[in-house]
């Protein structure tokens, strides 16, 4: 799952770069840029979902590592606490953002 998310994110970044390059070429050739706001709106809309899924995926992978592959004496408690704290902060921030958006509210309720 994490690999797919990373792949999608790279594709979006590539599309963003292409859109910027096309916009610059249009300006040079025609003297104006066509609106690319629909792509920007779509990208901005999906960004929080990417953050949510990647945070969840990272947390599950680390939990699996902590519970199944590491010995208790080898675990770094500070790393575990930092990971959990960062994940909690990300989820709280995203919950606030989703709550403000009517479309996203249906997803989290």
C-alpha positions in Angstrom: 0.0 0.0 0.0 2.8 2.4 0.9 4.6 1.8 -2.3 1.4 2.5 -4.3 0.9 5.7 -2.4 4.4 6.8 -3.0 4.1 5.9 -6.7 0.9 8.0 -7.0 2.5 10.9 -5.3 5.5 10.8 -7.7 3.1 10.7 -10.6 1.2 13.8 -9.3 4.5 15.6 -8.8 5.4 14.7 -12.4 2.1 16.0 -13.6 2.5 19.2 -11.7 5.9 19.8 -13.2 4.5 19.1 -16.7 1.7 21.6 -16.1 4.1 24.2 -15.0 6.3 23.6 -18.1 3.3 23.8 -20.4 2.1 26.9 -18.7 5.5 28.6 -19.3 5.5 27.5 -23.0 2.0 28.8 -23.5 3.1 32.2 -22.1 6.1 32.3 -24.5 4.1 31.2 -27.5 0.7 32.8 -27.0 1.3 35.5 -24.4 -1.2 34.0 -21.9 -1.6 30.9 -19.8 -4.6 28.6 -20.0 -6.2 28.0 -16.6 -4.9 24.9 -14.9 -6.8 25.5 -11.7 -8.9 22.3 -12.1 -5.7 20.1 -11.8 -4.5 22.3 -8.9 -7.9 21.9 -7.2 -7.9 18.2 -7.6 -4.3 17.9 -6.4 -5.1 20.1 -3.3 -8.3 18.1 -2.6 -6.5 14.7 -2.6 -3.4 15.9 -0.7 -4.9 15.4 2.8 -6.1 11.9 1.9 -2.6 11.1 0.8 -1.2 12.3 4.1 -3.8 10.3 6.0 -3.2 7.1 4.2 0.6 7.4 4.2 0.5 8.2 7.9 -1.6 5.1 8.6 0.5 2.9 6.3 3.7 4.1 8.0 2.3 3.5 11.4 1.1 0.0 10.6 4.4 -0.9 9.1 6.3 0.4 12.1 3.9 -1.3 14.5 4.5 -4.6 12.7 8.2 -4.1 13.0 8.0 -3.2 16.7 5.7 -6.2 17.6 6.9 -8.9 15.3 10.6 -8.4 14.3 12.3 -6.5 17.1 13.2 -7.7 20.5 12.0 -5.6 23.4 15.6 -4.8 24.4 16.4 -3.5 20.9 13.5 -1.1 20.7 14.1 2.6 20.9 11.4 4.0 23.2 12.0 7.6 22.0 11.5 6.5 18.4 8.2 4.8 19.2 6.9 7.8 21.2 8.0 10.2 18.5 6.3 8.2 15.8 3.1 7.9 17.7 3.1 11.6 18.6 3.7 12.7 15.0 1.0 10.3 13.8 -1.5 11.6 16.4 -0.7 15.2 15.5 -1.2 14.5 11.8 -4.5 12.7 12.3 -5.8 15.5 14.6 -4.8 18.2 12.0 -6.4 16.3 9.2 -9.5 15.6 11.2 -9.9 19.4 11.7 -9.4 20.0 8.0 -11.9 17.2 7.0 -14.4 18.5 9.5 -14.4 21.9 7.8 -15.0 20.3 4.4 -18.6 19.1 3.9 -17.6 16.5 1.3 -14.9 15.0 3.5 -17.2 14.9 6.5 -19.1 11.9 5.1 -15.8 10.0 4.8 -14.9 10.3 8.5 -18.3 9.9 10.1 
